[in-house]
Amino acid sequence: MLKRNNHWGWLIVAALSTAGPLAACSAGDSDPSESPNGGQGGGDDDHSFTSSSSASGGKMDDDICEAVSEEATNQIRPVDIIWAIDTSPSMTAEKQAVRNNINLFAQQIADAEIDVHVVMIATPLSDGGICVDAPLGNGSCPNDHNPPGYHHNTNWVGSHNALGRFIGEYTEYKSALREDSLKYFVVVTDDSANISAASFSNQINQLDPGWFDEWKVFGLFCGYSDSGGTYQTLVTQTGGLAVELCQSKPNWQSVFDGFVTDVVNNKALACAWEIPTPPDGKQLDPNKVNVSYTAGGQATPQSIYFAGKESDCGVDGGWFYDDPSNPTTIELCPLSCSAIQSDVDGKIDILFGCLTESTPK
C-alpha cells in the first residue's frame, strides 16, 4: 500500500555506496530510450501526474521536471512456519508441550509486526496426535484447522519420516504458504531421520521455483538418536536452532522463546509495492516512474534505477514492473532487495511524472 506524503520531486540519497546495487544518480543522466517503453518526456506538459508544488527533478531540455512522490509503506516479509510432530507413543510429553506453548509462540511473532502462518503436520488429537487451541487453532479440537493463519495437515508423522512429510505433503499445505515468505521447518522427534540432510535440501529447493529461496530448520531432537547427524547438519547449514530433547528435560518456555527471538531478529522487509491509483482524470505513464530509498535515521534519499525486466536484474540491482504491459506492482531486483531488507526503519518513495531513469550502461 502507498500513502501520499509531502515529499515532492526527485530525491537523491547518499545512504549507500554509489557503486552498489542502489547507485545514486543525478537527475537527467538517463537516456530517454532506456525508459520502460522507450518513451520520451520531460517538462510540465508531459507529466503523468500533476502537483501544485514545484520540485527538483529530471532535467529534460533544460526544463525542471516536477514529480509527485508517494511513500511506500514498508511491509515486513511474512513468515511461514511448518511443524512436523512425531506423534509416536514415546512423544506424549512433547506433543502436550507444543500444544501448551504454540499459541504464545505465534502471538509473540505477530506482536513483532510479522505476518505469520503456522502449518502443523501431525495426526489429530482423536488419533493420539495434537490439537491447537484458539486463537491460533479454531477452538474445536480435534478439528482445529483455522485458515489462513493455521493449517493442520492430519497425516501421521512417525519416528523417522518427519523430513519426508515436509516434502510429500507439500501440495496439501501449500495453500497456507506465501511465495515471498521466510520459511521455517520445525522437527520435533526423539528418533533419527530416514533421509540425509543433502537429500532433504535438494528436494526442498526443487519443490517450487522461487518459493524456497530462504528457509531454516529448527530441531528438537535427541542427539544420540540423530545417528546420521541429519537434523544437526540441517540446523547448522541453514543457521537454525537445535534443542536437545532427551538427555535433559527442556525448559519449553525457553525453547519457544529462543525460536521467537530468532524469527524476530531475522525479520526482513518485503521488496514489492503496489502502484497507487492515479488522481482523477489522470493515467499512469509507466515511462515516468522513479524509485528512491532513504535509509533509517538518514535524511537524504538515494535513487534506485529501473533495471528493465526481472531477467535483466544483475550486479547493479534496480527495480522492475511485475507486468511491463500492465504494471500494478514495483519490485526490487535481488541485490537491491538485499541491500534494504534489514532496514525496517528505511523509506521507499515512488515518484511519478519524470522520465524513468534506467541503470546506466
Residue pairs with C-beta under 8 A, 6 or more apart in sequence:
1 72
1 73
1 274
2 70
2 71
2 72
2 73
2 273
2 274
2 275
2 276
2 350
3 70
3 71
3 73
4 70
4 71
5 69
5 70
5 71
5 349
7 69
7 71
7 349
8 51
8 53
8 54
8 55
8 66
8 67
8 68
8 69
9 54
9 55
9 56
9 57
9 66
9 67
9 69
9 351
10 27
10 55
10 56
10 57
10 58
10 65
10 67
10 290
10 292
10 303
10 351
10 354
11 69
11 292
11 294
11 301
11 302
11 303
11 349
11 351
12 24
12 25
12 26
12 27
12 292
12 300
12 301
12 302
12 303
13 22
13 24
13 292
13 293
13 294
13 295
13 298
13 300
13 301
13 302
13 303
14 24
14 298
14 300
14 302
15 22
15 293
15 294
15 295
15 298
15 300
15 301
15 302
15 346
16 22
16 24
16 293
16 295
16 302
16 339
18 24
20 317
20 335
20 339
21 315
21 316
21 317
21 318
21 333
21 335
21 336
21 338
21 339
22 293
22 302
22 303
22 304
22 317
22 336
22 339
22 340
23 302
23 303
23 305
23 316
23 317
23 359
23 360
24 302
24 303
25 303
25 305
25 357
25 360
27 56
27 57
27 58
27 59
27 65
27 354
27 357
28 58
28 59
28 60
29 357
29 360
30 58
30 355
30 356
30 357
30 358
30 360
31 358
31 361
32 38
32 39
32 40
32 41
32 42
32 60
32 355
34 306
34 356
34 358
34 359
34 361
35 41
35 287
35 288
35 306
35 355
35 356
35 358
36 286
36 287
36 289
36 306
36 308
36 321
36 324
36 356
37 286
37 287
37 324
38 287
39 285
39 287
39 288
39 355
40 355
41 60
41 285
41 287
41 288
41 354
41 355
42 58
42 59
42 60
42 61
42 63
42 65
42 354
42 355
43 60
43 61
43 63
43 65
44 50
44 63
44 65
44 66
46 288
47 65
47 66
47 67
47 288
47 352
47 353
48 278
48 282
48 283
48 284
48 285
48 288
48 352
48 353
49 67
49 68
49 278
49 279
49 282
49 352
49 353
50 66
50 68
50 279
50 282
50 353
51 66
51 67
51 68
51 353
53 66
54 64
54 66
55 64
55 66
55 67
56 64
57 64
57 65
57 66
57 67
57 351
57 353
57 354
58 65
58 67
58 290
58 354
58 355
58 357
59 65
60 355
65 353
65 354
65 355
66 353
66 354
67 290
67 351
67 352
67 353
67 354
68 351
68 352
68 353
69 349
69 350
69 351
69 352
70 276
70 349
70 350
70 351
70 352
71 347
71 348
71 349
71 350
72 273
72 330
72 347
72 348
72 349
72 350
73 273
74 269
74 270
74 344
74 346
74 347
74 348
75 269
75 270
76 113
76 114
76 115
76 267
76 268
76 269
76 270
76 344
77 180
77 181
77 182
77 267
77 268
77 269
77 270
77 341
78 114
78 115
78 116
78 117
78 178
78 180
78 181
78 182
78 270
79 109
79 114
79 115
79 116
79 117
79 181
79 182
79 183
79 184
79 263
79 267
80 116
80 117
80 118
80 119
80 176
80 177
80 178
80 181
80 182
80 183
80 184
81 116
81 117
81 118
81 119
81 183
81 184
81 186
81 263
82 119
82 121
82 166
82 173
82 177
82 183
82 184
82 185
82 186
83 98
83 102
83 118
83 119
83 120
83 121
83 122
83 186
83 188
84 121
84 122
84 157
84 162
84 163
84 165
84 166
84 185
84 186
84 187
84 188
84 189
85 91
85 94
85 95
85 98
85 120
85 121
85 122
85 129
85 130
85 157
85 162
85 188
86 94
86 157
86 158
86 159
86 162
86 188
86 189
86 190
86 191
87 95
87 122
87 123
87 127
87 128
87 129
87 130
87 156
87 157
87 158
88 158
88 159
88 191
89 128
90 159
90 190
91 188
91 189
91 190
94 188
94 190
94 220
94 245
95 122
95 129
95 130
97 250
97 252
98 130
98 188
99 130
99 131
99 132
99 133
100 252
101 252
101 253
101 255
101 256
102 118
102 132
102 136
102 256
103 132
103 133
103 134
103 135
103 136
104 256
105 256
105 259
105 260
106 116
106 118
106 136
106 149
106 150
107 135
107 136
108 257
108 260
108 264
109 116
109 260
109 263
109 264
110 116
112 263
112 264
112 267
114 263
114 264
114 267
116 149
116 263
117 148
117 149
117 150
117 151
117 176
117 177
117 178
117 181
118 132
118 136
118 149
118 150
118 151
119 150
119 151
119 152
119 153
119 173
119 176
119 177
120 130
120 132
120 150
120 151
120 152
120 153
121 153
121 155
121 157
121 162
121 165
121 166
121 169
121 173
122 129
122 130
122 152
122 153
122 154
122 156
122 157
123 129
123 130
123 154
123 155
123 156
123 157
124 130
124 131
124 142
124 143
124 144
124 152
124 154
125 131
125 141
125 142
125 144
126 142
127 142
127 154
127 156
129 142
129 154
129 156
131 137
131 141
131 142
131 144
132 141
132 144
132 146
132 150
132 152
133 139
133 141
133 144
134 146
136 146
136 149
136 150
137 144
137 145
137 146
137 150
137 152
138 144
138 145
138 146
138 150
144 150
144 152
145 151
145 152
147 175
147 176
148 176
150 176
151 173
151 175
151 176
153 169
153 172
153 173
155 165
155 169
155 172
157 165
157 189
159 189
159 190
159 191
159 192
160 189
160 191
160 192
160 193
160 194
161 194
162 187
162 188
162 189
162 193
163 187
163 193
163 194
163 195
163 200
163 230
164 194
164 195
166 185
166 200
166 204
167 200
167 203
167 204
167 207
170 207
170 208
174 208
177 183
177 211
179 208
179 210
179 211
180 270
180 272
182 214
182 215
182 216
182 263
182 266
182 267
182 268
183 211
183 212
183 214
183 215
183 216
184 215
184 216
184 217
184 218
184 240
184 263
185 204
185 215
185 216
185 217
185 218
186 217
186 218
186 219
186 220
186 259
187 217
187 218
187 219
187 220
187 221
187 231
188 220
188 221
188 245
189 220
189 221
189 222
189 225
189 245
190 221
190 222
190 225
190 245
190 246
191 222
191 225
192 225
192 226
192 227
192 228
192 230
193 200
193 226
193 228
193 230
193 231
195 230
196 228
196 230
197 229
197 230
197 231
197 233
197 234
197 237
200 230
200 234
201 234
201 237
204 212
204 215
205 212
215 238
216 238
216 239
216 240
216 262
217 231
217 234
217 235
217 238
217 240
218 235
218 240
218 241
218 242
218 243
218 259
218 262
219 231
219 232
219 234
219 235
219 240
219 241
219 242
219 243
220 242
220 243
220 245
220 250
220 255
221 231
221 242
221 243
221 244
221 245
222 244
222 245
222 246
222 247
223 232
223 244
223 246
223 247
224 246
224 247
225 246
226 232
231 242
232 242
234 240
235 241
235 242
240 262
241 258
241 259
241 262
243 250
243 255
243 258
244 250
267 344
268 341
268 342
269 340
269 341
269 342
269 343
269 344
269 346
271 331
271 332
271 336
271 337
271 340
271 341
272 322
272 329
272 330
272 331
272 332
273 329
273 330
273 348
273 350
274 328
274 329
275 284
275 289
275 327
275 328
275 329
275 330
275 350
276 350
278 284
278 352
284 327
284 352
285 352
286 321
286 324
286 327
286 356
287 355
287 356
288 352
288 353
288 354
288 355
288 356
289 306
289 330
289 350
289 351
289 352
289 356
290 303
290 306
290 350
290 351
290 354
290 356
290 357
291 303
291 304
291 306
291 319
291 330
291 348
291 349
291 350
291 351
292 301
292 302
292 303
292 304
292 348
292 349
292 351
293 301
293 302
293 303
293 304
293 340
293 346
293 347
293 348
293 349
294 300
294 301
294 302
294 346
294 347
294 348
294 349
295 302
295 343
295 346
296 343
296 344
296 345
296 346
296 347
297 345
301 347
301 349
303 357
304 317
304 318
304 319
304 332
304 336
305 316
305 317
305 318
305 319
305 357
305 358
305 359
305 360
306 318
306 319
306 320
306 356
306 357
306 358
306 359
307 313
307 314
307 316
307 317
307 318
307 319
307 320
307 333
307 358
307 359
308 318
308 320
308 358
308 359
309 320
309 324
310 320
310 331
310 333
312 318
312 320
313 320
313 333
313 334
313 335
314 333
314 335
315 335
316 335
316 359
316 360
317 332
317 333
317 334
317 335
317 336
317 337
317 339
318 332
318 333
318 336
318 358
318 359
319 330
319 331
319 332
319 333
319 336
320 330
320 331
320 333
321 327
321 329
321 330
321 331
322 328
322 329
322 330
322 331
330 350
332 340
340 346
340 348
